[in-house]
Amino acid sequence: MAGLKSWNEIAPPHLDIVNGSFDEALFAADLGLVSKGEGPQDYLDAQLFAQKTYLTANLRTALVEIGNRLAGDPAAKAVHRMQTEFGGGKTHTLLSAYHLFGNARTLSRTRLARQLSSSIKDGRLPQATVVVLDGSALTPDRTKENRSPGRTLLGHLAFQLGGQEAYEGVRAEDEARQATSTAHLVALLKRYTPCLILMDETLEYLAKTITADGDQGALTTNTLVFIKELTTAVANTPGACLVATLTASHLEDFTGINHEDLLERLAKIFGRTENVITPVEGDDIFPVLHTRLFQSTGTPAQRRIVADAYGDYYAEQFGDALPAVYRDPVYRDRIEAAYPFHPELIDLLTHRWGSLSGFQRTRGALRTLAHSIKALHAEGRISPLIHPGDIPLHDPGVRAEILKITGGSYLAALNADIIREDSRARIEDQRRGGEVEKLRLATKLATTAFVNSFGSDKVPGASDAQMTVGVGRPGLSRGALEDVRDTVKNVAWYMRYEGGRYRFTTEPNLNKVIVERESAVPEDAIAELLERATKSVVPSESPWRTLTDVLSSADVRDEPRLTLALLDPEHRVEPSAPGVVRDAAQRILSEYDQSGRINKNTLVLVAPDTGALGRARALARTLAAMRELRDDVHRLKRFNQEQQTDLRERVVRAEDRLPGLLTTAYRHVFLLANGTGGSPPTTQHLDLGLPRASETVTSRVTERLRSGDGLLDRLAPAALLSDRFDLLPADVEAVEIEDLLKAFRRFPRLPKLASAEVLRDCLVEGVRRGVFGLVSGATWQAADAVIRIGEEISPDEIDFQPGTWLVRAARAQALRGPEAPPARPSDTSSASSPRTGTSVAPETRESTTSEAPAPRPPSAGPTGLRLHIADVPADKVRDVVKVAVLPFAAQGAEVRVELNVSVRSSKQIPPHVIDLVVEEGLGQLGLRAETHEQ
């Protein structure tokens, strides 16, 4: 991928992450459990905890402030309130203070202690008595779980400070569930300084007091009074320090409780004396994640190579299509700092998921990332960074974390569009193959939309820019990314595009509703749509009358007029067995009902291609379903205005595309040919290939036959006398012109005439130029016959009825007698001589032949040739192929053509036209094109 190493080559994860043996409890630190000696060893063992803790700048500032307060520095703040949002947050900070100041002597030689000691009074960590008041672990009554005789926070505080002796000093207040005085608390704290009080999940404890007090409110009020007195007492006791967190992680478990009111009252209490601690802020989260998940994140040089590659990619491939923040040099620094994660992934967890109560911020993020790394590493997915689109939603561990915040109702959307092998995005990846399938680009784009669909943003979902950075990586072209993105939007069942954002919902979108409606579309509705569209692509225009749905010979009357007939879809051409349709065509072309067809040279059949017809039929089904939905006023109300507009636009696009698909489908031409020397005619199969825009089947057949001289709009007089046409054998002097016209209509060895006027004009020209004569009478040799040769005659004088003969020039001249001036025939060697209005001197046919110059022997030519033909307009391409390519191939030469097609349009080129040309058209020819937008 643009020469960049995959992230797992540079940043190896911890072994327990790789093999999936990590304990999820490692990402769910609990201060209350640790204080009771329970929980993972990484949190219980002070040495191990210190070893695995990354000291952010804000965490260092907080711990130094706490240390100085415990060391007796009167300038240090006494009361601290934790304010965290994500990763390495409040619980980790509380545990850091718990271990560092509760085990100061044990940890004094650790790297973490040395980093702090130099900034603390006396140059060392103070040893303190640590009290843990964890609202999630304590209950407002006397239970064994509390491991304390206390019934209130006051009782627990006293017991943890000085055991039973200290508790006895507050027993009366504790058993009465009453608060005490500030003076009493100051005296208690002074006896046990330095002392550190850690209060966690305070709001949860208050919620418990409401339940325990039977909603009377006295216990809750007394608890709030105690907390207020405690903050004042700590502030007035040198060597005493209080660190508290106010909010709870599981407020949703306490239904009916006014959390906002309690939190507001707590905030006012702490607001008088607090110092706000934000241990992890902004991009401080990056090294926290690195420490917990990876053995190493490579060297700065390795990370910078990746950062610069992405910066160049965003600037060169997308330019102004991406917001400036992604192209700013500062963003390269963020990529380097976040490596191997893409900053967008961490921002997603911070700004969107981090605000959701069910996600639990640090714990949920670390579990999600750990499971993601495990799955991506196991699958060997190669990528320079881990993007939002790389989150493996199919992994059970990842999916479990996601469903905690989305709810189980989104499982149907995940199954249908992303995670199952037959999901809509996976199918699109497989359909496209190549690099798209290798990258699973459609799946990654759907994943990006899904993970951006949740959070506190007023407008959920991923913008175009977020979809781009969610999957875009060096080596992936903008055109491919945007093309697959637009396709996913049109095939996913639960993804919506609203207000410029892609998002998932639990309600089926238009795609799903349309698919459901497709199954109920009756066959006659599809047939009607196909019939109408088919008739539109085979208009009855000169020189043809056109028919559709021809199933047997009885469906085409035997008439002396050119007929272009489209075969019934039952006669579709299978690539593996084209001969089946050829045989059916032979019968229709040669027979009429139960007898032989007379006018064999007037009928041309066109059969559909199986693959293209199947696509047209599928589109017709979809169009019928969309029209039905558009007209269903009740169901349509369930969609917003943007979706209703989208539906109407889809209907228009489908209506425009269906004729094009049918024009592509009807490409196999069958007609009778040859039949010379008395042999029966054979059935010729012509493949029209792919159509140009706006072409019809009628125009394609006409152009193809004209290009091969199979359909004539003009006929040279000499051609009527040629051996090729064999209309006037050498031993025959005359033929009735009525029979001439019938011959062109009956014998497939002859070209088709666009109309009788072609032969009429030929006869007029031949008489004028003396190529032959026309004789009218009872017989052509009758004494009173009218002989015309070498003179102007009107086309109106020629009527294809019995009594008029075409007579060879010499014989016609002889019939006129010696008194008539002989006619001079013009050069009869050309079958396409231009019509002239000048008279020519008479000349015998024999003299013309005898005076023809002898042909020169061919000169030696090259064995290889390369032609460069520039600036060929579209309407001349076929002519160029005809005159500059096919003649060489006809000589047995091997010819290869390389095309560079440049397309410029003042209007946007519809995507369905590009699909028709590039994907369907060239694909059917076994060719591929590299497409570049200009």
Residue, then its C-alpha position, 0 to 999 in steps of 0.5 A: m500500500a504505497g510502500l508503507k508497512s502495516w501497523n502491526e509490523i511496526a507496533p506489536p501489541h502486547l501478547d495477551i492482546v494478540n492471543g485474546s487472553f487479556d482479562e477484560a477486568l483490566f479495562a474496568a478498574d474499580l477503586g472500591l474493589v482494590s481497597k478491599g484487596e480484590g481485582p486484577q493483579d495489575y491494579l492490586d500490585a502497587q509496583l506493577f501498577a506504577q510500572k504500567t502507568y503513563l504519566t500525562a502532564n495533567l496527571r503529574t500536576a494533579l499528583v504533585e499537588i496532592g503530594n505537596r498537600l499531604a507533605g504539609d505545604p499550606a499553598a497546595k490545594a486541599v480539595h480536588r474534584m475529578q473531571t474526566e471524559f475518556g481514557g486513563g481517566k478518573t479511576h486510574t487517577l484515584l488508583s495512582a494516588y491510592h498506591l503512591f501515597g498509601n505505599a510511598r516507601t515501597l514505591s519510592r524507587t520506581r520510575l513513577a515515584r522519581q518523576l514526581s518526588s523532585s517536585i514535592k516538598d522535601g523531595r520525596l513522596p509522603q506516606a499517608t493514611v488513605v481512606v476510600l469512600d466508593g459510592s458503588a461499593l458502600t451501602p447506607d446501612r450496616t452490612k458485611e460488604n462495607r467491612s466497617p461498623g459504620r452506617t454513614l460516610l462519617g462512620h466509614l471515614a472514622f473507621q478507615l482513619g483510626g479503626q474501632e477507636a476512631y469510630e467510637g468517637v462518632r458512633a452516636e452520630d453514625e447510628a442516628r444517621q446524622a452529620t457532625s460538626t466541622a470542628h469535630l471533623v477537623a479534630l478527627l482529621k488532625r489525629y491521623t494526618p497526613c491523610l488522603i480521602l478518595m471519594d468515588e461514585t459519590l452521586e451513586y451513593l446519594a441515589k442509594t440514600i434516597t432508596a434506603d430512606g424510603d424517599q423521606g429525604a433525611l438521610t440524603t440531606n444529612t449526607l449532603v451536609f456531611i460532605k459539605e462539612l468534610t470539604t470545609a474540614v479538609a480545607n482547614t486541616p494541614g496535611a489532609c487532602l480530599v479527591a472526589t468524583l461526583t458523577a456515577s457510571h451507572l445512573e441509568d440503574f436508578t430510575g425515578i431519581n432526579h440525578e441532575d438535582l443531586l449533581e447540581r447540589l454536589a457541584k455547589i458544595f465542592g465549588r466553594t473549595e475545589n480544584v478541578i483535575t482533568p488528568v487526561e486532556g486532548d491528545d494525552i490519550f494517545p500515549v495512555l492507549h499505547t502503554r496499555l495496548f502495545q509493546s512499542t509504537g515504533t520509532p519517531a522516524q517510522r511514525r513520521i513516514v506514515a504521517d507524511a504519506y497520509g498528509d500528501y495523500y489527502a492533499e493530492q487526492f482530495g484537495d479542497a474536498l477535505p476540510a483544511v484541518y486534515r491537510d494542515p501540517v499539524y494534522r500530520d503531527r496528530i497522525e504521528a502521535a496517535y499511531p498506529f490509530h488514525p486520529e479520527l478513530i480516537d476522536l470518534l471514541t472521545h467526542r461521540w462515544g465518550s458522551l454515551s453513558g452506556f459506553q463507560r468511556t475508558r473501559g468501553a474504549l479500551r475493550t473495543l480497541a483491544h478486541s479490534i486489535k486482536a481480530l485485525h492481527a489474527e486476520g492479517r489485515i494490512s493497513p498503515l493505520i487503524h481507521p474507523g472503518d477498520i473496526p471489525l464489527h463481525d468480531p463477537g467482542v467488538r460487537a458486544e461493546i458496540l451493542k451496549i451503546t446501540g442496543g440490540s435493535y441494531l443487530a439486524a442492521l449489522n447482519a443485513d449490511i455489514i457483518r454477514e458473508d451475504s450482507r449488502a456491503r460484502i456482496e458489493d465487495q465481491r461483485r467488484g473484486g480486485e482491490v475493492e474486494k481485497l480492501r473490503l472497501a464497501t464493508k469499511l465504508a458501511t462500518t464508518a457510517f455505522v460507528n459515526s451514527f451514535g453520540s451526542d452530536k445534534v446531527p448523527g452520521a458521517s459526513d463525506a469527509q468523515m467517510t473519506v478519512g474513515v477508510g482512505r489510505p495512500g494508494l486508494s484513488r479518490g474515484a474508486l472510494e467515492d464510487v464505492r461509497d455512492t454504491v453502498k448508499n444505494v444498496a445498503w438496507y439500513m443506511r440513510y443519507e440525510g442532510g449530507r450525512y451517512r447514518f444507520t437506523t433500525e428502520p429499513n431505508l428505501n433500498k430495503v423497502i424497495v427490495e421488499r416490494e420487488s418480491a410482490v411485483p407481478e410478472d405482468a407488470i414487469a412484462e408491461l414495462l419491458e414491452r413499452a421500453t422495448k418498443s421505444v428502442v426499436p422505432s419503426e423508421s425508414p427503411w424498416r417496419t419493426l416488430t417485437d416479441v416474435l416467438s415463431s414464424a407465424d408472428v412475422r407476415d411474409e411481406p415484400r418490405l424490410t422488417l426488423a423483428l425482435l425475438d421474444p425473450e424466450h429466444r435469448v442467446e446463452p453464451s454457452a449455447p448460441g446455436v439454439v437461438r440460431d436454429a430458431a432464427q433459421r426457421i423463422l427466416s426461412e419459413y412462414d407459418q407452415s410453408g416456405r418464406i418467399n421474401k427471405n431477404t427482407l427479414v432481419l431478426v434480433a435476439p437478446d443477450t441473456g446477461a444483459l436482458g437479466r439486468a434489464r429485467a431486474l431493473a424493470r422489477t425495481l422500477a415497478a416497485m419504486r413506482e408503486l412505492r411512490d404512489d403509496v401515499h400512506r407508506l411514503k409519509r414514513f420517509n422524510q422529504e429528502q428521501q421522497t425526493d431521492l425516490r422520485e429521482r431514482v424512478v427517473r434514473a431507472e426510467d432513463r436507464l432501462p431503454g439503454l439496458l435493453t438496447t445493450a441486450y438486443r445485440h445478436v442479429f440473425l439474417l440469411a446470407n450467401g446461398t450462391g450457386g444454388s446452395p441454400p442460404t445460411t443463417q448469419h450471426l452478427d454481434l452488434g457489441l455495445p451501443r453508444a449513447s442515444e442509439t436505438v436497436t433500429s439505428r444500430v442494425t441499420e448502421r451495421l448492415r450499411s457498413g458492410d454493404g448489406l443494406l444499400d441506399r444507392l445502387a450502381p447500374a453496373a452492379l445489376l450486370s455483375d457476376r456477383f449479383d448474377l441477375l442477368p446470366a451471360d446467356v440471357e439478354a433481358v430480364e423484367i424489372e419486376d423480377l429484379l425487384k423480387a430478386f432483391r426481396r427474395f434472395p439472401r445472396l443479394p444486398k437489401l435495398a432500403s426501398a424500391e426507389v433505390l432500384r428505380d434510381c439505379l435504372v434511371e441512371g443506367v439508362r441515362r448513361g447507356v449501361f443498359g436499356l429499358v424496353s417496354g412492350a408485349t415482349w422486349q423483342a416486339a416490333d412496337a416495343v419502346i426502347r430507352i437507352g442513352e437518354e433522360i427518363s423520369p423515375d415516374e415512368i418506371d413502374f415495377q409491373p409486367g411489360t418492362w425489361l432491362v436489356r443489355a446495352a448492345r442488344a438494346q442499341a441493336l433493337r433501336g436500329p442503325e438510324a439511332p445514335p449509339a449510347r456510350p456506356s460509362d465506366t461499369s467497373s465501379a459499383s458506386s459510381p456517382r450520379t452525374g447530369t452530363s451526357v457522354a459520347p457513346e462507346t461500345r462495351e467491348s472497347t471499354t473492356s479492351e482499353a482497360p490498362a493492365p494491372r501493375p504487379p504488386s510491389a513489396g511492402p513492410t511486414g509491420l506497420r504502426l498507425h497513429i490517428a489522432d483527434v478522431p470524433a466519436d461518429k467517425v470511430r467505426d469508419v476508421v476501424k472499417v478503413a484502417v483496421l479491418p483491411f489488415a485483419a482481412q489479409g490475415a495480419e495480427v492487429r492490436v488496437e490501443l484506445n485512449v478515449s478523452v471525454r469532455s462534456s459541458k454537463q455531468i456524465p450520468p453514472h449509469v452511462i459510465d456503468l453501461v460503458v465501462e463496467e457492463g459493456l467492456g466487461q462483456l467483451g472481456l476488456r477492462a478500462e482504467t478510468h480517470e476523472q478529468 
